[in-house]
Amino acid sequence: MDEFTSWTRRKFIRNGLSLAALTAMPGWARAFENETGIKTLTILHTNDWHSRIDPFPDNDPKYPGQGGAAKRAALISSIRAEQDNVLLLDAGDIFQGTPYFNYYGGEPEFKLMSAMGYEAATLGNHDFDNGIAGLVNKMPFANFPFLNCNYDVKGTLLERKLKKSIILNKNGLRIGILGVGIDLSGLVPDANWKGIHYNNPIVAADHEASYLKNERKCDMVICLSHLGFQYDTMKASDHMLAAGSKHIDLILGGHTHTFLEKPVTVMNQVGNAVTINQVGWAGLRLGRLDYHFSNINNVKNQAFTRIEVFKKSIAV
């Protein structure tokens, strides 16, 4: 466990026990939650797994024997056995990278994610590699919603297939989740996304986040982003999104295949901390963040306590 920072929206959760230690001992954590009313939310996330269903070969020079959907599923299952409130999300580029996609067009990827219990995903540029029709034709194999608030898809086959955001209830916690995508121009052949209008993701995301936080009274707002971590130019990125936001608490990113050893914190327009995380590519890592919420004097407190990143495969 890597405990590296702790922050709250209004004040720190103060008690004589280590929340991080409790998270490592699920029995104690559950007893503690029952005793104090503090609720724990475990967020698991992936990005850019690019149809890597099988592990890398044992003779791969960089990632020998690592990754693989079966090992990820086993790891997710083991975490769910320990934690009551688990949220599993993906930040896009599910498609493209192995013959599985070339032959099946994305069907096994969506079926596997459904079996693992993913609850939401956003779209990456490679998810359009078979065009809008190719993507939509495979969506029935996904039993989770796809989120994007900055693509105007009116008049395309994606109309009514994308949601701007969703709200999930986790043990009484209202978790708002939205999605944003990169400008597809220059990344995807024009014919593959014809009819989609790209809107400023920073403006669109915080508008949707404001709706979730202020009108729908969400305890936490998560943005699934396929913008990329950071650039040397003024191209929209997760860093820019965090700094330009007012209502987003956590950004789970993709596109740049960035292996972050720890999440990055950026202060937003109103001086609140926004956490950004991204876990590389190819399903080599599963991101984990544990949050603890308390209701002290009718004030909700949100504390970030740790992240665990699993770099290597586990035995199945």
C-alpha positions as CSV (number, residue, x, y, z in Angstrom):
1,M,0.0,0.0,0.0
2,D,1.3,3.4,-0.9
3,E,-0.2,6.1,1.3
4,F,0.9,9.4,0.0
5,T,-1.6,12.1,0.5
6,S,-4.8,13.0,2.3
7,W,-7.2,15.8,1.5
8,T,-10.8,16.8,2.2
9,R,-13.4,19.0,0.7
10,R,-14.1,20.9,3.9
11,K,-11.9,19.5,6.7
12,F,-9.8,16.4,7.4
13,I,-11.4,13.4,8.9
14,R,-9.9,13.4,12.3
15,N,-9.8,10.2,14.4
16,G,-7.2,8.2,16.3
17,L,-7.2,5.4,13.7
18,S,-5.4,5.1,10.4
19,L,-7.9,4.8,7.6
20,A,-5.3,3.5,5.3
21,A,-4.5,0.7,7.7
22,L,-8.2,-0.1,8.0
23,T,-8.6,-0.3,4.3
24,A,-5.9,-3.0,4.3
25,M,-7.9,-5.0,6.8
26,P,-11.4,-5.3,5.3
27,G,-13.0,-6.9,8.4
28,W,-11.8,-4.0,10.6
29,A,-12.7,-1.5,8.0
30,R,-16.3,-2.8,7.8
31,A,-16.6,-2.8,11.6
32,F,-15.2,0.8,11.7
33,E,-17.7,1.9,9.0
34,N,-20.5,0.5,11.0
35,E,-19.3,2.1,14.2
36,T,-18.6,5.6,12.9
37,G,-20.7,6.0,9.7
38,I,-17.6,6.5,7.6
39,K,-18.1,5.0,4.2
40,T,-15.3,3.6,2.0
41,L,-15.4,3.7,-1.8
42,T,-12.9,1.7,-3.8
43,I,-12.4,2.9,-7.4
44,L,-10.7,0.6,-9.8
45,H,-9.8,1.8,-13.3
46,T,-8.1,1.0,-16.6
47,N,-7.3,2.7,-19.8
48,D,-6.0,2.0,-23.3
49,W,-6.0,-1.8,-23.0
50,H,-6.2,-2.1,-26.7
51,S,-7.7,-5.5,-27.2
52,R,-4.9,-7.2,-25.1
53,I,-6.9,-10.2,-24.1
54,D,-3.9,-12.5,-23.7
55,P,-0.9,-11.8,-21.5
56,F,2.3,-10.6,-23.2
57,P,4.4,-13.6,-24.3
58,D,6.9,-14.9,-21.7
59,N,9.7,-13.9,-24.0
60,D,8.5,-10.3,-24.5
61,P,11.6,-8.1,-23.8
62,K,9.6,-5.5,-21.8
63,Y,6.5,-7.1,-20.3
64,P,7.2,-10.9,-20.1
65,G,4.1,-12.8,-19.1
66,Q,2.3,-9.6,-17.8
67,G,-1.2,-8.4,-18.3
68,G,-4.1,-10.4,-19.7
69,A,-7.9,-10.2,-19.1
70,A,-8.1,-13.4,-17.1
71,K,-5.6,-12.1,-14.5
72,R,-7.2,-8.7,-14.3
73,A,-10.6,-10.4,-13.7
74,A,-9.1,-12.5,-10.9
75,L,-7.6,-9.4,-9.3
76,I,-10.9,-7.5,-9.6
77,S,-12.7,-10.4,-8.1
78,S,-10.3,-10.6,-5.1
79,I,-10.7,-6.9,-4.4
80,R,-14.5,-7.2,-4.5
81,A,-14.3,-10.0,-2.0
82,E,-12.6,-7.7,0.4
83,Q,-14.4,-4.4,-0.2
84,D,-18.1,-3.8,-0.1
85,N,-18.3,-0.7,-2.4
86,V,-16.2,-1.1,-5.6
87,L,-16.5,1.0,-8.7
88,L,-14.9,-0.3,-12.0
89,L,-14.3,2.2,-14.8
90,D,-12.4,2.6,-18.1
91,A,-11.1,5.6,-19.9
92,G,-11.2,4.5,-23.5
93,D,-9.2,2.9,-26.4
94,I,-10.7,-0.5,-25.6
95,F,-10.2,-1.5,-29.3
96,Q,-7.3,-2.1,-31.6
97,G,-3.9,-3.7,-31.0
98,T,-4.3,-7.5,-31.5
99,P,-5.8,-9.9,-34.0
100,Y,-8.8,-10.3,-31.6
101,F,-10.0,-6.9,-32.7
102,N,-9.1,-7.4,-36.4
103,Y,-11.1,-10.6,-36.5
104,Y,-14.0,-10.0,-34.1
105,G,-14.3,-6.2,-34.2
106,G,-14.6,-5.6,-30.5
107,E,-17.1,-8.2,-29.4
108,P,-14.8,-10.2,-27.0
109,E,-13.5,-7.0,-25.4
110,F,-17.0,-5.8,-24.5
111,K,-18.1,-9.3,-23.4
112,L,-15.0,-9.5,-21.1
113,M,-15.6,-6.1,-19.6
114,S,-19.2,-6.9,-19.0
115,A,-18.2,-10.2,-17.2
116,M,-15.7,-8.2,-15.0
117,G,-18.5,-5.9,-14.0
118,Y,-17.4,-2.6,-15.5
119,E,-19.9,0.1,-14.7
120,A,-19.0,2.8,-17.2
121,A,-16.5,3.7,-19.9
122,T,-15.7,6.6,-22.2
123,L,-14.6,6.3,-25.8
124,G,-11.1,6.7,-27.2
125,N,-10.1,7.5,-30.7
126,H,-9.3,3.9,-31.6
127,D,-12.8,2.9,-30.6
128,F,-13.8,4.5,-33.9
129,D,-11.3,2.4,-36.0
130,N,-14.2,0.4,-37.5
131,G,-16.3,3.6,-37.9
132,I,-19.4,4.6,-36.0
133,A,-21.4,1.7,-37.4
134,G,-18.7,-0.8,-36.3
135,L,-18.7,0.6,-32.8
136,V,-22.5,0.7,-32.5
137,N,-22.9,-2.8,-33.8
138,K,-20.8,-4.1,-31.0
139,M,-22.4,-2.1,-28.2
140,P,-25.1,-4.7,-27.5
141,F,-22.3,-6.9,-26.1
142,A,-21.5,-4.2,-23.4
143,N,-23.9,-4.1,-20.4
144,F,-22.4,-0.8,-19.2
145,P,-22.9,2.7,-20.5
146,F,-20.6,4.8,-22.6
147,L,-20.1,8.4,-21.4
148,N,-19.2,11.5,-23.4
149,C,-20.4,15.1,-22.9
150,N,-18.3,16.9,-25.5
151,Y,-19.2,14.9,-28.7
152,D,-22.4,16.1,-30.3
153,V,-23.6,12.9,-32.0
154,K,-27.1,14.1,-33.0
155,G,-28.1,12.6,-36.3
156,T,-25.5,9.8,-36.1
157,L,-25.9,6.1,-35.1
158,L,-24.5,7.1,-31.7
159,E,-27.5,9.2,-30.9
160,R,-29.1,7.8,-27.8
161,K,-26.1,5.4,-27.5
162,L,-24.0,7.8,-25.5
163,K,-24.8,9.4,-22.2
164,K,-23.3,12.6,-20.9
165,S,-23.1,11.3,-17.4
166,I,-24.6,8.8,-14.9
167,I,-25.1,8.7,-11.2
168,L,-24.4,5.5,-9.3
169,N,-25.4,4.9,-5.7
170,K,-22.8,3.2,-3.6
171,N,-24.0,2.5,-0.1
172,G,-25.8,5.8,0.0
173,L,-23.1,7.8,-1.7
174,R,-24.1,9.5,-4.9
175,I,-21.2,9.2,-7.4
176,G,-21.5,11.2,-10.6
177,I,-19.5,10.0,-13.6
178,L,-19.0,11.8,-16.9
179,G,-16.9,11.3,-19.9
180,V,-14.9,13.5,-22.4
181,G,-13.0,12.6,-25.6
182,I,-10.2,13.9,-27.7
183,D,-10.5,15.8,-31.0
184,L,-10.8,13.0,-33.5
185,S,-9.5,15.1,-36.4
186,G,-6.2,13.8,-37.6
187,L,-6.4,10.8,-35.4
188,V,-9.3,9.0,-37.1
189,P,-10.2,8.9,-40.8
190,D,-12.9,11.5,-41.4
191,A,-15.3,8.9,-42.7
192,N,-15.1,7.0,-39.5
193,W,-16.6,9.8,-37.4
194,K,-18.6,11.7,-39.9
195,G,-21.4,13.7,-38.3
196,I,-19.8,14.0,-34.8
197,H,-19.2,17.6,-33.7
198,Y,-16.3,18.1,-31.3
199,N,-17.0,20.6,-28.5
200,N,-14.5,22.1,-26.0
201,P,-14.0,19.3,-23.5
202,I,-13.0,21.6,-20.6
203,V,-16.1,23.7,-20.9
204,A,-18.4,20.7,-21.5
205,A,-17.0,18.7,-18.7
206,D,-17.3,21.3,-16.0
207,H,-20.8,22.2,-17.2
208,E,-21.8,18.6,-16.7
209,A,-19.9,18.4,-13.4
210,S,-21.7,21.4,-12.1
211,Y,-25.0,19.8,-13.0
212,L,-24.0,16.6,-11.1
213,K,-22.6,18.4,-8.1
214,N,-25.0,21.3,-7.6
215,E,-28.3,20.1,-9.1
216,R,-28.1,16.3,-8.6
217,K,-26.2,16.7,-5.2
218,C,-23.5,14.1,-6.0
219,D,-21.0,13.5,-3.2
220,M,-18.2,13.0,-5.7
221,V,-17.8,13.7,-9.5
222,I,-15.5,11.6,-11.6
223,C,-14.4,12.4,-15.1
224,L,-13.4,9.6,-17.5
225,S,-11.1,11.4,-19.9
226,H,-9.5,10.3,-23.2
227,L,-7.7,13.7,-23.7
228,G,-4.2,12.7,-22.6
229,F,-2.2,13.5,-19.5
230,Q,-0.3,16.6,-20.5
231,Y,1.2,18.2,-23.6
232,D,3.8,20.9,-24.3
233,T,1.2,22.7,-26.4
234,M,-2.2,24.2,-25.6
235,K,-3.9,21.0,-26.6
236,A,-6.6,20.0,-24.2
237,S,-5.3,17.6,-21.6
238,D,-6.2,16.2,-18.1
239,H,-3.9,18.9,-16.5
240,M,-5.8,21.6,-18.3
241,L,-9.1,20.1,-17.5
242,A,-8.3,19.9,-13.8
243,A,-7.0,23.5,-13.6
244,G,-10.0,24.8,-15.6
245,S,-12.6,23.0,-13.6
246,K,-14.6,23.9,-10.5
247,H,-16.7,20.8,-9.8
248,I,-14.6,17.7,-10.8
249,D,-13.0,15.7,-8.0
250,L,-11.2,13.0,-9.9
251,I,-10.0,12.6,-13.5
252,L,-9.2,9.1,-14.7
253,G,-7.3,9.5,-17.9
254,G,-6.1,7.7,-21.0
255,H,-4.7,8.2,-24.5
256,T,-1.1,9.1,-23.7
257,H,-0.3,5.7,-22.2
258,T,1.2,7.4,-19.1
259,F,2.3,5.1,-16.3
260,L,1.9,7.3,-13.2
261,E,3.5,5.9,-10.0
262,K,1.2,8.1,-8.0
263,P,-1.7,10.3,-8.9
264,V,-1.1,14.0,-9.6
265,T,-2.9,16.8,-7.8
266,V,-3.8,20.0,-9.5
267,M,-5.6,22.9,-7.9
268,N,-8.8,24.0,-9.7
269,Q,-10.3,27.4,-10.3
270,V,-11.7,27.6,-6.8
271,G,-8.7,26.3,-5.0
272,N,-9.8,22.7,-4.5
273,A,-7.6,19.7,-5.3
274,V,-8.4,17.6,-8.3
275,T,-6.7,14.2,-8.5
276,I,-5.5,12.8,-11.9
277,N,-4.5,9.3,-12.5
278,Q,-3.6,7.1,-15.5
279,V,-2.3,3.5,-15.6
280,G,-0.4,3.1,-18.8
281,W,-1.8,0.8,-21.4
282,A,-2.4,-2.8,-22.5
283,G,-4.0,-3.8,-19.2
284,L,-0.6,-4.0,-17.5
285,R,-1.9,-2.1,-14.5
286,L,-5.1,-1.8,-12.6
287,G,-5.5,1.5,-10.8
288,R,-6.9,1.6,-7.3
289,L,-8.0,4.5,-5.2
290,D,-9.7,4.3,-1.9
291,Y,-11.8,7.2,-0.6
292,H,-13.4,7.6,2.8
293,F,-16.5,9.7,3.3
294,S,-17.9,10.8,6.7
295,N,-20.9,12.8,7.7
296,I,-19.9,14.8,10.8
297,N,-22.3,17.4,11.9
298,N,-24.2,16.9,8.6
299,V,-21.2,17.9,6.6
300,K,-19.8,15.5,4.1
301,N,-16.0,15.0,4.2
302,Q,-14.1,13.4,1.5
303,A,-10.6,12.1,2.1
304,F,-8.2,10.5,-0.3
305,T,-6.0,8.0,1.4
306,R,-4.1,5.8,-0.9
307,I,-3.5,4.3,-4.3
308,E,-2.4,0.8,-5.2
309,V,-1.0,0.1,-8.7
310,F,-0.5,-3.5,-9.7
311,K,2.4,-3.6,-12.1
312,K,2.8,-7.3,-12.5
313,S,0.4,-10.1,-13.2
314,I,-1.0,-12.2,-10.5
315,A,-1.5,-16.0,-10.6
316,V,-4.8,-17.2,-11.7
